[in-house]
Amino acid sequence: MVEYLSEPFVWRALGGGVLVVLLAAPLGCLVIWQRMAYFGDALAHSALLGVALGLLLGVSPDWSVPLCCLAIALVLAFMQLHQRLGRELAIDTQLGIIAHTGLAGGLVLLGFADNPRFDLEAYLFGDVLTVTTFDIVRMLVIAVVLGFTLAKVWKPMLLLTISYDIAQVEGVPVARLRLLYILMLALVVAIAIQIVGVLLTASLLIVPAAAARRLSRTPEQMVLFAALLGVIAVLAGVSASLLWDLQAGPSIVLAALVLFVLVQFKPR
């Protein structure tokens, strides 16, 4: 393992993975508190549609995937408002339709994309070892913007998590805040795909946050523990990938799952 530490791609992989889990920590906690795990899954699965459209239109996935995720996020926000108004389909049913339609549509469109260099497996399961300096800069910019935004709206977001009705009474712009949250989630999903892939991105949001819940007494503690456990999972997953020639994305998620299991033995 020591010999790999002199390789720049290893440090880029670790840097990219750590940035993504730091972004995923607060949003993953909000996902769990608001019981919106399926939102992350729907966004991640639909991101493959962005990959396919980018290849068909000759646009870099670095742009087509975030744009597609943001578009899907707007659809999801409208669907949530639709559900609030008491329409026929439950929100989890609507999200299931979006998630699997996006995944299936992306796979079908990829059949029309004539690009021999395209690696479908890398998008499905991630390829953190291919992170470039540009990717690191992009992730860092998004991390700064989202970090600043979350700091500004953290208290009203917590109030919205506790009660939709109380937040409304307190004057919180709940519809705009929920839309902002879903758009932030879309951005994190878009960049997390390169780390753990379309099929596992939701796991990176949920598993560290779920493990942190057992260790925490306050919302802020849960975010910090989720970030710490996510960083440990990245370090362990990338190390396992290099040592045993495993896929890095699934290795990171499995490392997070091991941490989740271990913290369950902590006495209450």
C-alpha positions as CSV (number, residue, x, y, z in Angstrom):
1,M,0.0,0.0,0.0
2,V,2.8,2.4,0.8
3,E,4.2,2.4,-2.7
4,Y,0.8,3.7,-4.0
5,L,1.1,6.9,-1.8
6,S,3.6,8.4,-4.3
7,E,1.0,8.1,-7.1
8,P,-0.9,11.4,-7.8
9,F,-4.1,9.5,-8.9
10,V,-4.4,8.0,-5.4
11,W,-4.3,11.4,-3.7
12,R,-6.9,12.7,-6.2
13,A,-9.1,9.7,-5.5
14,L,-8.9,10.2,-1.8
15,G,-9.4,14.0,-2.1
16,G,-12.4,13.5,-4.4
17,G,-13.9,10.8,-2.1
18,V,-13.5,12.9,1.0
19,L,-15.0,16.0,-0.6
20,V,-18.1,14.0,-1.7
21,V,-18.7,12.4,1.7
22,L,-18.3,15.8,3.4
23,L,-21.0,17.1,1.1
24,A,-23.1,14.0,1.6
25,A,-23.0,14.1,5.4
26,P,-25.4,17.0,6.1
27,L,-27.7,16.2,3.2
28,G,-27.7,12.6,4.1
29,C,-28.8,13.4,7.6
30,L,-31.6,15.6,6.3
31,V,-32.6,12.7,4.0
32,I,-33.0,10.4,7.0
33,W,-34.7,13.0,9.2
34,Q,-37.2,13.9,6.5
35,R,-37.6,10.2,5.3
36,M,-36.6,11.1,1.8
37,A,-34.2,8.3,1.0
38,Y,-36.1,7.5,-2.2
39,F,-35.4,11.0,-3.5
40,G,-31.7,10.3,-3.6
41,D,-32.3,7.0,-5.3
42,A,-34.5,8.6,-7.9
43,L,-32.0,11.3,-8.6
44,A,-29.1,8.9,-8.9
45,H,-30.9,6.5,-11.2
46,S,-32.1,9.3,-13.4
47,A,-28.6,10.6,-13.7
48,L,-27.8,7.8,-16.2
49,L,-30.3,9.5,-18.5
50,G,-28.0,12.6,-18.3
51,V,-25.0,10.5,-19.3
52,A,-26.9,9.1,-22.3
53,L,-28.2,12.5,-23.5
54,G,-24.7,13.9,-23.1
55,L,-23.2,11.2,-25.3
56,L,-26.0,11.6,-28.0
57,L,-25.7,15.4,-28.1
58,G,-21.9,15.5,-27.9
59,V,-22.0,17.2,-24.5
60,S,-19.5,16.2,-21.7
61,P,-21.2,14.2,-18.9
62,D,-19.5,16.8,-16.5
63,W,-22.3,19.1,-17.7
64,S,-25.1,16.9,-18.9
65,V,-25.3,14.9,-15.7
66,P,-25.7,17.9,-13.3
67,L,-28.1,19.6,-15.7
68,C,-30.2,16.4,-15.9
69,C,-30.2,15.9,-12.2
70,L,-31.3,19.5,-11.6
71,A,-34.1,19.0,-14.1
72,I,-35.2,15.8,-12.4
73,A,-35.0,17.6,-9.1
74,L,-37.5,20.3,-10.3
75,V,-39.8,17.5,-11.4
76,L,-39.5,15.8,-8.0
77,A,-40.2,19.1,-6.2
78,F,-43.3,19.6,-8.3
79,M,-44.4,16.0,-7.5
80,Q,-43.9,16.6,-3.8
81,L,-46.2,19.7,-4.1
82,H,-48.6,17.5,-6.0
83,Q,-48.6,15.0,-3.2
84,R,-49.2,17.8,-0.6
85,L,-52.3,18.8,-2.5
86,G,-53.7,15.3,-2.0
87,R,-53.5,13.8,-5.5
88,E,-54.0,10.1,-6.3
89,L,-50.5,8.6,-6.3
90,A,-48.4,8.3,-3.2
91,I,-45.0,10.1,-3.4
92,D,-43.0,6.8,-3.1
93,T,-44.9,5.4,-6.1
94,Q,-44.2,8.5,-8.2
95,L,-40.5,8.4,-7.2
96,G,-40.3,4.7,-8.1
97,I,-41.7,5.6,-11.6
98,I,-39.1,8.4,-12.0
99,A,-36.2,6.3,-10.8
100,H,-36.7,3.3,-12.9
101,T,-37.9,5.2,-15.9
102,G,-34.7,7.3,-15.8
103,L,-32.5,4.2,-15.4
104,A,-34.3,2.3,-18.2
105,G,-34.4,5.3,-20.5
106,G,-30.7,6.0,-20.0
107,L,-29.8,2.4,-20.8
108,V,-32.0,2.4,-23.9
109,L,-30.5,5.7,-25.2
110,L,-27.0,4.4,-24.6
111,G,-27.7,1.8,-27.2
112,F,-28.0,4.7,-29.8
113,A,-24.8,6.4,-28.6
114,D,-21.8,5.4,-30.9
115,N,-18.9,6.0,-28.5
116,P,-16.5,3.0,-28.2
117,R,-14.6,4.8,-25.3
118,F,-17.7,4.9,-23.1
119,D,-17.4,2.7,-20.0
120,L,-20.9,1.9,-18.7
121,E,-19.6,0.0,-15.7
122,A,-17.7,3.1,-14.5
123,Y,-21.0,5.1,-14.4
124,L,-23.0,2.3,-12.8
125,F,-20.4,1.5,-10.0
126,G,-18.2,4.6,-10.0
127,D,-14.5,4.9,-10.7
128,V,-12.9,7.1,-8.0
129,L,-9.4,6.3,-9.2
130,T,-10.0,8.3,-12.4
131,V,-10.8,11.6,-10.6
132,T,-8.9,14.5,-12.3
133,T,-7.6,17.8,-10.9
134,F,-10.6,19.5,-12.7
135,D,-13.0,17.2,-10.9
136,I,-11.3,18.1,-7.5
137,V,-11.7,21.8,-8.3
138,R,-15.3,21.4,-9.4
139,M,-16.1,19.4,-6.2
140,L,-14.4,22.0,-4.0
141,V,-16.3,24.9,-5.6
142,I,-19.6,23.0,-5.1
143,A,-18.6,22.2,-1.5
144,V,-17.9,25.8,-0.7
145,V,-21.2,27.0,-2.3
146,L,-23.3,24.3,-0.7
147,G,-21.6,24.7,2.7
148,F,-22.3,28.4,2.8
149,T,-25.9,27.8,1.7
150,L,-26.5,25.1,4.3
151,A,-25.1,27.3,7.0
152,K,-27.6,30.0,6.1
153,V,-30.6,27.8,6.0
154,W,-29.7,25.1,8.6
155,K,-32.0,26.3,11.4
156,P,-35.1,26.8,9.2
157,M,-34.3,23.4,7.6
158,L,-34.3,21.7,11.0
159,L,-37.6,23.4,11.9
160,L,-39.0,22.1,8.6
161,T,-37.7,18.6,9.5
162,I,-39.5,18.7,12.9
163,S,-42.8,19.8,11.5
164,Y,-44.0,21.2,8.1
165,D,-47.0,23.0,9.8
166,I,-44.9,24.5,12.6
167,A,-42.4,25.8,10.0
168,Q,-45.2,27.4,8.1
169,V,-46.6,29.1,11.2
170,E,-43.1,30.4,12.1
171,G,-42.9,32.1,8.7
172,V,-40.4,29.7,7.1
173,P,-40.8,29.7,3.2
174,V,-41.3,25.9,3.2
175,A,-41.9,25.4,-0.5
176,R,-38.8,27.4,-1.5
177,L,-36.7,25.7,1.2
178,R,-37.7,22.3,0.1
179,L,-37.0,23.1,-3.5
180,L,-33.5,24.5,-2.5
181,Y,-32.8,21.3,-0.5
182,I,-33.8,19.0,-3.5
183,L,-31.6,21.1,-5.8
184,M,-28.6,20.8,-3.4
185,L,-29.2,17.1,-3.2
186,A,-29.2,16.9,-7.0
187,L,-25.8,18.5,-7.2
188,V,-24.3,16.2,-4.6
189,V,-25.8,13.2,-6.4
190,A,-24.3,14.4,-9.7
191,I,-20.8,14.6,-8.4
192,A,-21.1,11.5,-6.2
193,I,-21.7,9.3,-9.3
194,Q,-18.1,9.4,-10.3
195,I,-17.1,8.1,-6.8
196,V,-19.6,5.3,-6.2
197,G,-21.7,5.2,-9.4
198,V,-25.4,5.5,-10.3
199,L,-26.5,2.4,-8.4
200,L,-24.7,3.1,-5.1
201,T,-24.9,6.9,-4.8
202,A,-28.0,6.8,-2.5
203,S,-26.1,4.4,-0.2
204,L,-23.3,7.0,0.3
205,L,-25.9,9.5,1.4
206,I,-27.8,7.1,3.7
207,V,-25.4,4.6,5.3
208,P,-22.9,7.0,7.0
209,A,-25.7,9.2,8.3
210,A,-27.6,6.1,9.6
211,A,-24.5,4.9,11.4
212,A,-24.0,8.4,12.9
213,R,-27.5,8.4,14.3
214,R,-26.5,5.8,16.9
215,L,-23.5,7.9,18.1
216,S,-25.2,11.3,18.3
217,R,-27.3,13.3,20.7
218,T,-27.8,16.5,18.6
219,P,-28.3,17.1,14.9
220,E,-24.9,18.8,14.6
221,Q,-23.2,15.8,16.2
222,M,-24.9,13.5,13.7
223,V,-23.6,15.6,10.8
224,L,-20.0,15.5,12.2
225,F,-20.1,11.8,12.9
226,A,-21.6,11.1,9.4
227,A,-18.7,13.1,7.9
228,L,-16.1,11.2,10.0
229,L,-17.5,7.8,9.2
230,G,-17.8,8.7,5.5
231,V,-14.1,9.7,5.4
232,I,-13.1,6.5,7.1
233,A,-15.2,4.5,4.6
234,V,-13.5,6.3,1.7
235,L,-10.0,5.6,3.1
236,A,-10.9,2.0,3.7
237,G,-12.6,1.5,0.4
238,V,-9.8,3.0,-1.7
239,S,-7.2,1.0,0.2
240,A,-9.1,-2.2,-0.3
241,S,-9.4,-1.4,-4.0
242,L,-5.7,-0.9,-4.4
243,L,-4.6,-3.8,-2.3
244,W,-7.0,-6.5,-3.7
245,D,-7.8,-5.0,-7.1
246,L,-11.5,-4.4,-6.2
247,Q,-13.9,-1.9,-7.6
248,A,-13.5,1.2,-5.5
249,G,-17.1,2.5,-5.4
250,P,-18.7,-0.7,-4.1
251,S,-15.7,-1.1,-1.7
252,I,-16.4,2.3,-0.2
253,V,-20.1,1.5,0.3
254,L,-19.3,-1.9,1.9
255,A,-16.8,-0.2,4.2
256,A,-19.6,2.2,5.3
257,L,-21.8,-0.7,5.9
258,V,-19.2,-2.4,8.1
259,L,-19.0,0.8,10.1
260,F,-22.8,0.9,10.4
261,V,-22.8,-2.7,11.7
262,L,-20.0,-2.0,14.2
263,V,-21.7,1.1,15.7
264,Q,-24.9,-1.0,16.4
265,F,-22.9,-2.7,19.2
266,K,-22.4,0.6,21.0
267,P,-24.5,0.5,24.2
268,R,-27.2,3.1,24.4
